[in-house]
Amino acid sequence: TAERVEPALRDYWRTEYGFVEWINDAVADGRLRVETPERAAHIFQSLIKGVGVWPIVFGRKGTSRKEILLALQEAVDVFLAYYEVRSSHQGR
């Protein structure tokens, strides 16, 4: 049931790879603007898994290491484009 699963999922997203702590530290340092660190971590991990894990799991052939690395870099860029705090002369 949802009541049993939700606490486990919350703990999973809070602790997976320490990424939520990293986000909290980046927010405290003024580098990221994030309202819900757990959600931001989930979004980041979904981006990474979407371009780096699921294509392999589903047997997508013909993807080179270079293409995978480029896709992973783009996922990082998308995350930072949304959450990164930019100085006034950089926009956003």
Long-range contacts (C-beta under 8 A, 24 or more apart in sequence): 10-38, 13-38, 13-41, 13-42, 14-38, 14-41, 16-41, 16-45, 19-44, 19-45, 30-85, 31-84, 31-85, 32-83, 32-84, 32-85, 33-83, 33-84, 33-85, 34-83, 40-79, 40-83, 43-79, 44-75, 44-79, 47-75, 47-78, 47-79, 48-72, 48-75, 50-75, 51-75
